[in-house]
Structure formats: C-alpha cells, structure tokens
Amino acid sequence: MGGTEVLLVDLLNHLVTKECEVTLLLPEHSDENVLLNKVSPAVSVKYLYPDATSYFWKKINENVMIFFPRLFARQKGIDESDYDEIVCFKETFFARIFSRMSIRKILWIHNIIYKRKYEAHSFREKLSVWLNKKQLKRVQQSYDRFDEVICVSDAAKNAYVNVLHDGKQPNQDIRVLYNAIDMSKVVEKSKESIIDLPQGRTNFILITRVSPEKRTDRLLNAAAKLKSEGYDFHVYILGDGMDSQYMKNELVLKGLDENITLKGRTDNPFPYILQSKWSLCVSERESFSLVLLESMALKTPVITTNCGGPSDVVDGGKYGILVDNSTEGVYQGMKMVLDDPALSVRYSAELDKAVERFDYKGWLQSVYKLLLLD
C-alpha cells in the first residue's frame, strides 16, 4: 500500500495503453495482493520464487543472484533478448540480476541510501555482518552499470552520490524526477463515506507503515507530552501493522488510548485525510512522501520532519511546517498549530499552488520520454 507501489501500478496501466509489452517481475507471491488486482490484465506478472520456496533456499538463491547474476537470471528464465529496456523501479538487491545485461537499464531511487551501522558480538553475528557487507558492496557496484539513475528528490540524489561515490559525480546520467499523483483520483476517493471524525478538537493524521525509519515512537512521545500539558487533540494512525498489539500496548502504557486511534491498513485513507486538520510525517528518512502530496491535494496542511524529500514537497517550509528531524521537532510542530488554530487556514490557502508543481500528466510525459516512447 506504499506510495511507490501505487505509483507503479498506475504507471504500468498507462504503459500498456501505449502498446508496450510489459512484464512486472516480483520476488514472490503474497497472501494479501493488496494492489495486484488493480494491475491491468495486459501486464504479464512473473515471480522469482514459487510459493513453496523455503527461507533457507531463498538465502542460497540470494547469494547466487548477488555473486553470479548471469547464472541466477538463467535459472529464473530471464532472457535479456526478450526485452528492450529494464526498469528497476525500486532499487534493491534484485537490481543485481540485470547489472551485466547489455540492454538499456534504468535504476529508480525511491529511498534515501545510507550507510548501515553494524554491531556484532558472536562469531555467527560477525560472519553474518561480513557477508552482508560483501553483498551490499556487490549490489551497490552493480548500480554503476545502469545507464540512467532516476532520483525522486534532491535528497535522494545527494544520498546516492555521497554514500555510494563519496560525493563525486559518477559517469552516469543521474537526474531528479519528482513523484506525482493523479489529483482527480485522490479527490474522488476522498468523497467515500466514513464515520465522521469529531470536529470539536484538532485532528492529526499519520499514514505510515511498520519500518524503523518511520519513527512512530516520535509521535507517541510528542503526543504524551502534549497531553500532559493539557492540550485537546486526537491522532489517527493508518497503515499496515499500525493496529498491532504492540502499538495498542504502547498507547495504554503512555496513557494515549483516548487520544490516538489505530486504524491499521485502510484501502482508502483519503476521507480520513480530508476530515483531519493536519497531516503528519514524523520519519527519520524519506525520499519523497507521496502521502504529504496527497494531503496537500485535499487542502489538508502538513507538518513534516526535515528528513529528506519532504523538504522538497513543502519547498523548504513555504507550503507546510518543516520541523527538526527529532521527537522534539514533532512536539514543537504539533504544539505550534494547537496554540494557533489560524495556521491551518494560512497553510491551506497556498496548497493549490503547491501541488501544481507535481503535475501527474507532466510526470507521465517525462517518463514516456525516459522510456523512449515519445
């Protein structure tokens, strides 16, 4: 349900209308298949691993893929002569499969690449760390073999150059292409009926998922501090895994079970965004954040940590409140708008202008040119 995946589904469906033969390659089948039923039947879907593949065998295959990519491709029936172009829409270990292929290759950077910090104590842990570092080095080296690199924000591009190339521009065509959304779809979906959110208080919304860099702990700690200071507010947290028992226990532990509602995975979050006063991003790292853009399209102003791509989305704070990348930053941002309700009106007034910078039709035309379709 991530923004990148939604963007990909829409792109695939547009490409087949351009008389392209498109194959979507996925690692494995999913029990949920949340978005797969929205992919056009004209798109061929292939998987690297059949359903019954064990975790052990996948790890063996992973190392074959990383250290012997040609052999892995042959084993999986991936023949470069079947394709004119390869697009790794989300940079991953799987980009390694295509690194030695002689056809045109495009790498899409949807993440802030960073250097991992390792802690290892036992021999087994040290061996695992050594192997993981070797894997990462091979995969990152394979990125250099891609003809073009598309970064979704200036922050994503800077991280790619700084982390992988020590700040030196590599001999590649690296460009920034901001993500975009189909505003009309967002507005239409926001009209779906839900139980109305009480409006006698300030409602915040966070749409996220379970991942370390999303830092939902920041929001919980900030909310606990605001509650202790007597502020009246409510937070709706939507996203896969956000209604877990762990999260419920955290709310009880911090005394927030009456201030925060956990909705879990929601197929259509837009009515909740529409009825909220502010949309939040509390992440430690974000390459772009389509959720912020979707919120702005619905005239819901945003508060975001200065964590990479979101700074581009709000133009350095011109079109949204940009706070320090910390728990204190989240607290100060929420406190600011609770102290001054007029800020919601002020920031909402500029949002039409803000989203014009991310025109979906213009984005599609840029992608068509990138793929040599225009």
C-alpha positions in Angstrom: 0.0 0.0 0.0 3.0 2.3 -0.2 3.1 5.4 -2.3 5.8 3.9 -4.6 3.7 0.8 -5.2 0.6 2.8 -6.0 2.6 5.0 -8.4 4.0 1.9 -10.1 0.5 0.3 -10.6 -0.8 3.5 -12.3 2.3 3.7 -14.5 2.0 0.0 -15.6 -1.6 0.6 -16.6 -0.7 3.7 -18.6 2.2 1.9 -20.4 0.0 -0.9 -21.8 -2.2 1.8 -23.4 0.9 2.9 -25.3 1.1 -0.5 -26.9 4.0 -1.6 -24.7 4.6 -5.2 -23.8 5.2 -5.0 -20.0 6.4 -7.7 -17.6 6.2 -7.0 -13.9 8.8 -9.0 -12.0 8.1 -9.6 -8.3 10.1 -11.6 -5.8 7.3 -13.9 -4.6 3.6 -14.3 -4.3 1.8 -12.5 -1.5 -1.2 -13.7 0.6 -2.6 -10.2 0.5 -2.0 -9.0 -3.0 -3.4 -5.6 -2.0 -2.6 -3.9 -5.3 -2.1 -6.7 -7.7 -5.8 -6.9 -8.7 -5.5 -3.3 -9.8 -2.8 -4.1 -12.4 -4.1 -4.3 -16.0 -4.5 -7.9 -17.2 -2.4 -6.8 -20.2 0.6 -6.7 -17.8 2.4 -10.1 -17.6 3.4 -10.9 -14.0 6.3 -13.2 -13.2 7.8 -14.3 -9.9 11.4 -15.1 -8.9 10.3 -17.7 -6.3 7.5 -20.2 -6.4 5.1 -20.4 -3.3 6.8 -23.4 -1.7 10.4 -21.9 -1.6 11.8 -22.2 1.9 13.6 -19.4 3.6 16.9 -21.3 3.5 16.7 -21.9 -0.2 15.9 -18.2 -0.8 19.0 -17.2 1.1 21.1 -19.6 -1.1 19.4 -18.1 -4.2 20.1 -14.6 -2.9 23.8 -15.2 -2.8 23.8 -16.8 -6.2 22.0 -13.7 -7.5 24.4 -11.3 -5.9 27.7 -13.1 -6.8 26.6 -14.9 -10.0 23.9 -12.7 -11.6 24.1 -14.3 -15.0 23.6 -17.8 -13.6 20.7 -16.6 -11.5 19.0 -15.0 -14.4 19.3 -18.2 -16.5 17.9 -20.3 -13.6 14.9 -18.0 -13.4 14.2 -17.9 -17.1 15.1 -14.2 -17.5 16.5 -13.7 -21.0 17.6 -10.2 -21.9 16.8 -10.9 -25.6 13.1 -10.8 -24.6 13.2 -7.2 -23.6 14.2 -3.8 -24.9 14.5 -2.0 -21.6 14.7 -2.9 -17.9 13.5 -0.6 -15.2 14.3 -1.3 -11.6 11.5 0.8 -10.2 12.6 0.2 -6.6 16.3 -0.2 -6.0 17.0 -3.4 -4.2 19.3 -6.4 -4.1 17.4 -7.6 -7.2 18.9 -4.8 -9.3 22.0 -7.1 -9.3 20.2 -9.6 -11.6 20.3 -7.1 -14.5 23.7 -5.5 -14.0 25.5 -7.5 -16.6 22.8 -7.4 -19.2 23.7 -5.4 -22.3 20.2 -3.8 -22.9 19.2 -0.3 -21.6 18.9 -0.2 -17.9 17.2 2.4 -15.7 17.5 2.5 -11.9 14.9 4.3 -9.9 15.9 5.6 -6.5 12.9 5.8 -4.2 14.9 5.6 -0.9 17.5 7.6 0.9 20.5 5.4 0.6 22.5 5.4 3.9 25.5 3.5 5.4 24.4 0.8 7.8 25.9 0.6 11.3 26.6 -2.9 12.4 27.0 -4.4 15.9 28.3 -8.0 16.1 29.4 -10.0 19.1 29.3 -13.7 18.5 31.2 -15.4 15.7 28.0 -16.1 13.9 26.9 -12.5 14.0 30.3 -11.3 12.8 30.2 -13.8 9.9 26.7 -12.5 9.0 27.9 -8.9 9.1 30.9 -9.7 6.9 28.7 -11.5 4.3 26.1 -8.7 4.4 28.8 -6.0 3.8 30.1 -8.1 0.8 26.6 -8.4 -0.5 25.9 -4.6 -0.2 29.2 -3.8 -1.9 28.4 -6.0 -4.9 24.9 -4.7 -5.2 26.0 -1.1 -5.0 28.7 -1.7 -7.5 26.1 -3.0 -9.9 24.3 0.3 -9.7 27.1 1.8 -11.7 26.3 -0.4 -14.6 22.8 1.2 -15.1 22.6 3.7 -17.9 20.3 6.1 -16.1 19.5 6.8 -12.5 16.3 8.5 -11.6 16.0 10.0 -8.1 12.7 11.1 -6.7 14.1 14.1 -4.8 17.2 16.2 -4.5 17.8 14.5 -1.1 17.7 11.0 -2.7 20.2 12.1 -5.4 22.6 13.7 -2.9 22.5 10.5 -0.8 23.1 8.3 -3.9 26.2 10.4 -4.9 27.5 10.9 -1.3 27.1 7.4 0.1 28.0 5.4 -3.0 30.5 7.7 -4.6 32.0 9.7 -1.8 30.4 12.9 -3.1 31.9 12.6 -6.6 29.6 12.6 -9.6 29.8 9.2 -11.3 29.9 8.7 -15.0 26.1 8.2 -15.2 23.1 10.2 -16.3 21.6 11.0 -12.8 18.5 13.1 -12.8 15.8 14.1 -10.4 12.2 13.4 -11.3 9.8 14.3 -8.5 6.9 11.8 -8.0 3.4 13.0 -8.8 -0.1 11.9 -8.2 -3.4 11.9 -10.1 -5.2 14.7 -8.1 -8.6 13.9 -9.6 -8.4 10.3 -8.3 -7.5 11.5 -4.8 -10.3 14.0 -4.7 -12.8 11.4 -5.9 -11.8 8.8 -3.4 -11.9 11.3 -0.6 -15.7 11.6 -1.1 -16.3 8.0 0.1 -18.4 7.9 3.2 -16.9 7.1 6.6 -17.9 7.6 10.1 -17.4 11.4 10.6 -14.5 12.4 12.7 -15.4 14.6 15.7 -14.5 18.2 14.8 -14.6 19.8 18.2 -10.9 19.2 18.6 -7.7 19.3 16.4 -7.4 16.0 14.5 -4.0 14.9 13.2 -3.4 12.0 10.8 -0.4 9.9 10.2 -0.3 7.4 7.3 2.7 5.1 7.6 3.8 1.5 7.9 5.9 -0.6 10.2 9.5 0.2 9.3 12.3 1.6 11.6 12.8 4.8 9.7 9.1 5.8 10.1 9.7 6.6 13.8 6.1 6.4 15.1 7.7 6.4 18.5 8.4 10.1 18.0 4.7 10.8 17.5 3.7 8.8 20.6 6.2 10.6 22.8 5.3 14.0 21.5 1.6 13.2 22.0 2.2 12.1 25.5 3.9 15.3 26.3 1.2 17.4 24.8 -1.5 15.5 26.7 0.4 16.1 30.0 0.3 19.8 29.2 -3.5 19.7 28.8 -3.9 20.1 25.0 -7.1 18.7 23.4 -6.3 16.8 20.2 -6.7 13.4 18.5 -4.4 11.5 16.2 -5.5 8.9 13.7 -2.7 6.5 12.7 -3.4 4.5 9.5 -1.2 1.9 7.9 -0.3 -1.8 7.6 0.6 -3.1 11.0 -0.3 0.1 12.9 -3.1 -1.7 14.8 -0.8 -4.4 16.2 -1.0 -5.5 19.8 2.4 -3.8 20.3 1.0 -0.5 19.3 -2.1 -0.9 21.4 0.0 -1.8 24.4 2.2 1.3 23.8 -0.9 3.6 23.8 -2.1 2.1 27.1 1.4 2.4 28.6 1.7 6.1 27.6 -2.0 6.8 28.5 -2.9 7.7 25.0 -5.7 5.2 24.2 -8.2 8.1 24.3 -6.1 10.4 22.2 -4.9 8.1 19.4 -7.0 5.8 17.2 -5.2 3.0 15.4 -6.9 2.1 12.1 -4.5 -0.4 10.6 -4.4 -0.9 6.8 -7.0 1.1 5.1 -7.7 0.7 1.4 -8.9 4.3 1.1 -7.3 6.7 3.6 -8.4 9.8 1.8 -11.7 10.5 3.6 -9.7 10.5 6.9 -7.1 12.9 5.4 -10.0 15.2 4.2 -11.5 15.4 7.7 -8.2 15.9 9.5 -6.9 19.3 10.4 -3.2 18.4 9.9 -1.3 15.6 8.1 2.0 14.4 9.7 5.3 13.0 8.6 7.5 12.0 11.6 10.1 9.9 9.7 13.8 9.9 10.2 14.4 9.4 6.4 12.0 9.8 3.5 13.0 10.1 -0.2 9.8 11.9 -1.1 6.5 11.1 0.7 3.5 10.9 -1.6 1.2 11.0 1.4 2.2 14.6 2.1 1.4 15.5 -1.5 -2.0 13.6 -1.3 -2.8 15.5 1.8 -2.0 18.9 0.2 -4.2 17.9 -2.8 -7.1 17.6 -0.3 -6.3 21.0 1.2 -5.1 19.4 4.5 -1.9 21.2 5.5 1.1 19.2 6.6 3.7 19.1 9.3 6.9 17.2 8.5 10.3 16.5 9.9 13.2 17.7 7.8 14.1 14.2 6.8 15.0 14.4 3.1 12.4 14.5 0.2 9.6 16.1 2.3 11.6 19.3 2.3 11.2 19.4 -1.5 7.5 18.7 -1.2 6.9 21.7 1.1 9.5 23.8 -0.6 11.6 24.3 2.5 8.7 25.3 4.6 6.8 27.5 2.2 3.9 25.1 1.8 4.0 23.3 5.1 5.5 23.3 8.5 9.1 21.9 8.4 10.4 20.9 11.8 13.6 19.5 13.3 14.2 15.8 12.5 13.6 14.7 16.1 10.9 13.9 18.7 11.3 17.5 19.9 10.7 18.8 16.4 7.4 16.7 16.1 6.3 18.0 19.5 7.1 21.7 18.6 5.3 21.4 15.3 2.1 20.0 16.8 2.3 22.4 19.7 2.6 25.4 17.3 -0.6 24.5 15.5 -2.5 23.7 18.7 -1.5 27.1 20.0 -2.5 28.9 16.8 -5.5 27.3 15.0 -5.3 30.1 12.3 -2.2 28.4 11.0 -4.4 25.7 9.4 -6.2 28.3 7.3 -3.0 30.1 6.4 -1.2 27.0 5.1 -4.3 25.6 3.4 -4.6 28.8 1.3 -1.4 28.0 -0.7 -1.9 24.3 -1.3 -3.3 24.6 -4.8 -0.1 26.4 -5.9 1.9 23.8 -4.0 0.5 20.7 -5.8 0.7 22.4 -9.2 4.5 21.6 -9.1 3.8 17.9 -9.2 1.5 17.6 -12.3 0.7 14.0 -13.0 0.3 14.4 -16.8 3.7 16.2 -16.9 5.2 13.4 -14.9 3.8 10.8 -17.3 5.2 12.7 -20.3 8.6 12.8 -18.6 8.5 9.0 -18.0 7.5 8.4 -21.6 10.5 10.4 -22.8 12.7 8.5 -20.4 11.5 5.2 -21.8 11.9 6.5 -25.4 8.2 6.3 -26.1 7.9 9.9 -27.2 
